Amino acid sequence: MSEPSEWLIYRGAGEPHEGIEQLPPPPPWRDFASRGAPAPDEPDGDGSADRRLGGHRHVAELHRPGAEELEMINAALYLRRPLLVTGTPGAGKSTLAHSVAHELGLGRVLRWPIVSRTTLLDGLYHYDAIARLQDVQIAAHSAAAGTGAGPAADDVGSYIRLGPLGTALLPSDRPRVLLIDELDKSDIDLPNDLLNVLEEGEFGIPELERIADRLPDGEARVLDDDGNKVTVRGGRVQCTAFPFVVLTSNGERDFPAPLMRRCIHLELGRPDHQRLATFVRAHLGDEAARSGDDLIAHFLERSRSELLATDQLLNAIYLTDAAAPTGRDRLADLLIQRLDRPR
């Protein structure tokens, strides 16, 4: 059995050394080496979703919903209604969206993370007015000097990029999956602002609507959230297949009744031992799930009276299994600290 000190990279001795070379590979959810190298079958920009979920495709493949969860998911699919999923951190709210996308072959999950400053426009589209103004000024200067053409009205689309919600509402034969993550962190207006867009399944882009009659066939080419060029007609985005929308909440606030009545509400309880073991297996493999079985049981026992997150459990199992074979219980308790009050 290795001594606890042997796994330490920083030793606190004040003497320079090359110990950083012995640092093992990062856990999957913190591997930034994949940035800029998207998977060929499911593009993911900078790899952030894989880091966040530790390879969400593996989690999606292993996810096994309970009977009520299964019924509510299908109700949302049948009724073309958003699915509002509430529960404690780590209950599997975000995984649900990836599981549906994986099983139904609906492509990359469009993720819209919500913070207190998020507005509806952030999810719909971004218009780079500054870049547009700069290019117009350069074009006008070139035209005046006789060295180039003047600014064109039909290039406005080059400065517009659709957000996750805007991309989800593009016309398509099959619905996209949109994850609106942690809606309870938004300001008081966002849930109400979402109502009309989610009800009508369309929105306008004023910058394009104003010049639609000057565009060839009223069409403009813009970028979507996947980085692809797509066509917007008449300055409006109108879905033909309503997306499967998953809104998640940690229960930090109540939502207005108009939003609630437009959603299918699913409350996820605390994960049991089997679900946690599956979660660990998906991220770290079968051996880690077996060796961390006692930590899973201890985590579940503590979670009866303390607010904990499964991210903490993953950190504890990864570190104690890979780096600290001795003193694992003590180190695990240091990593798994309750979130509902400071220690």
C-alpha positions as CSV (number, residue, x, y, z in Angstrom):
1,M,0.0,0.0,0.0
2,S,1.4,3.4,-1.0
3,E,2.0,6.0,1.6
4,P,-0.4,9.0,1.3
5,S,2.5,11.4,0.7
6,E,3.6,9.6,-2.5
7,W,0.6,10.9,-4.5
8,L,1.2,14.5,-3.6
9,I,2.5,16.7,-6.4
10,Y,3.0,19.8,-4.3
11,R,4.9,18.8,-1.2
12,G,5.1,22.1,0.7
13,A,8.8,21.7,1.2
14,G,9.8,25.0,-0.5
15,E,12.2,23.2,-2.9
16,P,11.8,23.3,-6.7
17,H,11.2,20.0,-8.4
18,E,9.7,18.4,-11.6
19,G,6.8,16.7,-9.8
20,I,4.3,18.3,-12.2
21,E,5.5,15.8,-14.8
22,Q,4.0,13.1,-12.6
23,L,0.6,14.6,-12.6
24,P,-1.8,11.9,-14.0
25,P,-4.4,12.7,-16.8
26,P,-7.3,14.8,-15.7
27,P,-10.8,13.3,-15.0
28,P,-12.9,13.3,-18.1
29,W,-15.1,16.2,-17.1
30,R,-12.0,18.5,-16.7
31,D,-10.1,17.4,-19.8
32,F,-9.6,20.6,-21.8
33,A,-7.3,18.9,-24.3
34,S,-10.3,18.0,-26.4
35,R,-11.1,21.7,-26.9
36,G,-11.3,22.4,-30.6
37,A,-11.5,18.7,-31.5
38,P,-15.2,17.9,-31.8
39,A,-16.4,14.3,-32.2
40,P,-17.2,13.6,-35.9
41,D,-20.7,12.3,-35.2
42,E,-21.8,14.9,-32.8
43,P,-20.1,18.3,-33.1
44,D,-19.7,20.1,-29.8
45,G,-17.8,23.3,-30.4
46,D,-15.2,23.5,-27.7
47,G,-16.0,20.2,-26.0
48,S,-17.6,21.9,-23.0
49,A,-20.6,19.6,-22.7
50,D,-18.3,16.5,-22.6
51,R,-16.2,18.2,-19.9
52,R,-19.2,19.2,-17.9
53,L,-20.8,15.7,-18.0
54,G,-17.7,13.7,-18.3
55,G,-18.7,12.4,-21.7
56,H,-22.4,12.8,-21.8
57,R,-22.8,10.2,-24.5
58,H,-21.8,7.5,-22.0
59,V,-24.2,8.9,-19.4
60,A,-27.0,9.0,-22.0
61,E,-26.4,5.4,-23.0
62,L,-26.6,4.2,-19.4
63,H,-29.4,6.4,-18.2
64,R,-32.4,4.4,-17.1
65,P,-35.4,6.6,-16.2
66,G,-38.0,5.5,-13.7
67,A,-41.7,4.8,-14.7
68,E,-42.9,8.3,-13.8
69,E,-39.9,10.0,-15.5
70,L,-40.5,8.0,-18.6
71,E,-44.2,8.9,-18.7
72,M,-43.6,12.6,-18.3
73,I,-40.9,12.7,-21.0
74,N,-43.2,11.0,-23.4
75,A,-46.0,13.4,-22.4
76,A,-43.8,16.3,-23.3
77,L,-42.9,14.7,-26.6
78,Y,-46.5,13.9,-27.6
79,L,-47.9,17.3,-26.5
80,R,-45.0,19.4,-27.8
81,R,-44.7,21.0,-24.5
82,P,-41.5,22.1,-22.6
83,L,-40.5,19.7,-19.8
84,L,-39.7,21.5,-16.5
85,V,-37.4,19.2,-14.5
86,T,-36.8,20.1,-10.8
87,G,-34.6,18.4,-8.2
88,T,-31.5,18.7,-6.2
89,P,-28.1,19.2,-7.8
90,G,-26.9,15.9,-9.4
91,A,-30.3,14.3,-9.6
92,G,-29.9,13.8,-13.4
93,K,-31.8,16.7,-14.7
94,S,-29.4,17.7,-17.5
95,T,-28.6,14.0,-18.3
96,L,-32.3,13.5,-19.2
97,A,-32.0,15.8,-22.2
98,H,-28.9,14.0,-23.5
99,S,-30.5,10.7,-23.0
100,V,-33.5,11.6,-25.1
101,A,-31.3,13.1,-27.9
102,H,-29.1,10.0,-27.9
103,E,-31.9,7.5,-28.0
104,L,-34.0,9.3,-30.6
105,G,-31.1,10.3,-32.8
106,L,-31.8,14.0,-32.5
107,G,-28.2,15.2,-32.7
108,R,-26.3,17.5,-30.4
109,V,-28.1,19.0,-27.5
110,L,-28.4,22.7,-27.7
111,R,-27.5,24.0,-24.2
112,W,-28.5,27.4,-22.9
113,P,-27.0,28.0,-19.4
114,I,-28.8,30.6,-17.5
115,V,-27.3,33.2,-15.1
116,S,-28.8,36.2,-13.4
117,R,-28.0,38.5,-16.3
118,T,-29.4,36.3,-19.0
119,T,-32.0,37.8,-21.3
120,L,-34.4,36.3,-23.8
121,L,-32.4,37.9,-26.6
122,D,-29.3,35.9,-25.5
123,G,-31.0,32.7,-26.3
124,L,-32.5,33.9,-29.6
125,Y,-29.7,35.6,-31.5
126,H,-26.8,38.0,-31.3
127,Y,-26.4,40.9,-33.8
128,D,-22.9,42.3,-34.0
129,A,-23.8,45.9,-34.7
130,I,-20.3,47.2,-34.0
131,A,-18.7,45.0,-36.6
132,R,-21.4,45.9,-39.0
133,L,-20.9,49.6,-38.5
134,Q,-17.1,49.3,-38.9
135,D,-17.5,47.3,-42.2
136,V,-20.1,49.9,-43.5
137,Q,-17.7,52.7,-42.7
138,I,-14.8,50.9,-44.4
139,A,-16.9,50.1,-47.5
140,A,-18.2,53.7,-47.7
141,H,-14.7,55.0,-47.5
142,S,-13.5,52.6,-50.2
143,A,-16.5,53.6,-52.4
144,A,-15.8,57.3,-52.0
145,A,-12.1,56.7,-52.9
146,G,-13.2,54.7,-56.0
147,T,-11.5,51.6,-54.7
148,G,-14.5,49.5,-53.8
149,A,-18.2,49.1,-53.8
150,G,-20.5,50.8,-51.3
151,P,-22.1,48.9,-48.4
152,A,-24.8,46.4,-49.4
153,A,-28.1,45.9,-47.5
154,D,-28.2,42.2,-48.1
155,D,-25.2,41.3,-46.0
156,V,-26.7,42.0,-42.6
157,G,-27.1,38.3,-42.0
158,S,-23.4,38.0,-41.9
159,Y,-23.4,39.8,-38.5
160,I,-26.2,37.6,-36.9
161,R,-25.7,34.4,-35.0
162,L,-28.6,32.5,-33.6
163,G,-28.5,31.4,-30.0
164,P,-29.5,27.9,-28.7
165,L,-33.2,28.8,-28.5
166,G,-33.1,30.5,-31.9
167,T,-31.4,27.4,-33.5
168,A,-33.9,25.0,-31.9
169,L,-36.7,26.9,-33.6
170,L,-35.3,26.7,-37.1
171,P,-37.5,24.7,-39.5
172,S,-36.6,21.0,-39.5
173,D,-38.1,17.6,-40.2
174,R,-37.1,16.4,-36.7
175,P,-37.1,18.3,-33.4
176,R,-33.9,19.5,-31.9
177,V,-33.3,19.0,-28.1
178,L,-32.8,22.3,-26.2
179,L,-31.5,22.3,-22.6
180,I,-32.3,25.5,-20.8
181,D,-30.2,24.9,-17.7
182,E,-30.9,26.3,-14.2
183,L,-33.7,28.6,-15.1
184,D,-34.2,29.4,-11.4
185,K,-31.0,31.4,-11.6
186,S,-32.5,33.9,-14.0
187,D,-33.9,37.3,-13.1
188,I,-37.6,37.7,-12.4
189,D,-38.5,38.6,-16.0
190,L,-36.9,35.8,-18.1
191,P,-39.6,33.1,-17.3
192,N,-42.3,35.4,-18.4
193,D,-40.4,36.6,-21.5
194,L,-40.1,32.9,-22.6
195,L,-43.8,32.4,-22.7
196,N,-44.7,33.8,-26.1
197,V,-41.7,32.2,-27.9
198,L,-42.4,28.8,-26.4
199,E,-46.1,29.1,-27.1
200,E,-45.8,30.3,-30.7
201,G,-42.6,28.5,-31.7
202,E,-41.4,31.5,-33.6
203,F,-39.7,34.9,-33.3
204,G,-38.7,37.9,-35.4
205,I,-35.3,39.4,-36.0
206,P,-36.0,43.1,-36.4
207,E,-32.6,43.8,-38.1
208,L,-33.8,41.4,-40.9
209,E,-37.5,42.2,-40.9
210,R,-36.7,45.9,-41.7
211,I,-34.9,45.0,-44.9
212,A,-36.7,41.8,-45.9
213,D,-38.2,43.5,-49.0
214,R,-34.7,44.4,-50.2
215,L,-33.3,40.9,-49.7
216,P,-33.2,38.3,-52.6
217,D,-36.5,36.4,-52.2
218,G,-36.7,37.9,-48.7
219,E,-34.0,35.5,-47.5
220,A,-30.9,36.1,-45.4
221,R,-28.1,33.7,-44.5
222,V,-27.1,33.7,-40.8
223,L,-25.1,31.4,-38.6
224,D,-26.8,29.0,-36.2
225,D,-25.5,27.8,-32.8
226,D,-23.7,24.9,-34.5
227,G,-21.8,27.3,-36.7
228,N,-23.7,26.4,-39.9
229,K,-25.1,28.9,-42.4
230,V,-28.9,28.7,-42.4
231,T,-31.6,30.6,-44.2
232,V,-34.0,33.0,-42.5
233,R,-37.0,34.1,-44.6
234,G,-38.8,37.4,-44.1
235,G,-36.8,38.1,-41.0
236,R,-38.6,35.4,-38.9
237,V,-37.6,32.1,-37.5
238,Q,-40.5,29.7,-37.4
239,C,-40.2,26.1,-36.3
240,T,-41.9,23.2,-38.2
241,A,-41.1,20.6,-35.5
242,F,-41.4,22.0,-32.0
243,P,-38.1,21.2,-30.2
244,F,-37.9,19.0,-27.1
245,V,-37.2,21.6,-24.5
246,V,-35.9,20.7,-21.1
247,L,-35.9,23.4,-18.5
248,T,-34.0,22.5,-15.3
249,S,-34.3,24.1,-11.8
250,N,-32.7,23.3,-8.5
251,G,-35.8,24.6,-6.8
252,E,-34.3,27.9,-5.6
253,R,-37.4,29.8,-6.7
254,D,-41.0,29.4,-7.8
255,F,-42.1,30.1,-11.4
256,P,-45.1,32.1,-12.5
257,A,-48.3,30.2,-13.1
258,P,-48.5,31.0,-16.9
259,L,-45.1,29.3,-17.4
260,M,-46.1,26.3,-15.2
261,R,-49.3,25.6,-17.1
262,R,-47.4,25.6,-20.4
263,C,-44.9,23.0,-19.1
264,I,-45.0,19.4,-18.2
265,H,-43.5,19.3,-14.7
266,L,-41.3,16.4,-13.5
267,E,-39.9,16.4,-10.0
268,L,-36.8,14.1,-9.6
269,G,-36.1,12.7,-6.2
270,R,-32.8,12.0,-4.7
271,P,-30.8,9.4,-6.8
272,D,-30.6,5.9,-5.2
273,H,-27.6,3.7,-5.0
274,Q,-28.1,2.1,-8.4
275,R,-28.5,5.4,-10.2
276,L,-25.4,6.8,-8.5
277,A,-23.4,3.7,-9.3
278,T,-24.5,4.0,-13.0
279,F,-23.5,7.7,-12.9
280,V,-20.0,6.8,-11.6
281,R,-19.6,3.9,-14.0
282,A,-20.5,6.2,-17.0
283,H,-17.8,8.7,-16.0
284,L,-15.1,6.6,-14.5
285,G,-15.6,3.0,-15.5
286,D,-16.7,-0.3,-13.9
287,E,-13.7,-0.6,-11.6
288,A,-14.2,2.8,-10.1
289,A,-17.8,2.1,-9.5
290,R,-16.9,-1.1,-7.7
291,S,-14.1,0.4,-5.6
292,G,-16.2,3.4,-4.8
293,D,-19.2,1.4,-3.6
294,D,-18.6,2.3,0.0
295,L,-18.2,6.0,-0.8
296,I,-21.5,5.9,-2.7
297,A,-23.2,4.3,0.3
298,H,-21.7,6.9,2.7
299,F,-22.7,9.7,0.3
300,L,-26.3,8.5,0.2
301,E,-26.5,8.3,4.0
302,R,-25.2,11.8,4.4
303,S,-27.5,13.2,1.7
304,R,-30.5,12.3,3.8
305,S,-29.7,15.2,6.1
306,E,-27.2,17.3,4.1
307,L,-27.3,19.0,0.7
308,L,-24.6,17.3,-1.4
309,A,-23.9,17.2,-5.2
310,T,-22.9,14.2,-7.2
311,D,-20.0,16.2,-8.7
312,Q,-18.5,15.9,-5.2
313,L,-18.9,12.2,-5.2
314,L,-17.2,11.9,-8.6
315,N,-14.3,14.0,-7.4
316,A,-13.9,11.9,-4.2
317,I,-13.9,8.6,-6.0
318,Y,-11.6,9.7,-8.8
319,L,-9.0,11.2,-6.4
320,T,-9.1,8.5,-3.8
321,D,-9.0,5.8,-6.3
322,A,-6.3,7.2,-8.6
323,A,-4.1,9.1,-6.2
324,A,-4.8,8.4,-2.6
325,P,-5.3,4.7,-1.9
326,T,-4.8,5.3,1.8
327,G,-6.7,7.7,4.0
328,R,-9.5,7.7,1.4
329,D,-12.3,8.1,3.9
330,R,-10.8,11.2,5.4
331,L,-10.0,12.7,2.0
332,A,-13.4,11.9,0.7
333,D,-15.0,13.8,3.6
334,L,-12.8,16.8,2.9
335,L,-14.1,16.8,-0.7
336,I,-17.7,16.1,0.0
337,Q,-18.8,19.1,2.1
338,R,-22.4,20.0,2.6
339,L,-23.7,22.8,0.4
340,D,-26.6,24.0,2.6
341,R,-24.4,25.6,5.2
342,P,-20.7,26.4,5.7
343,R,-18.7,24.0,7.9
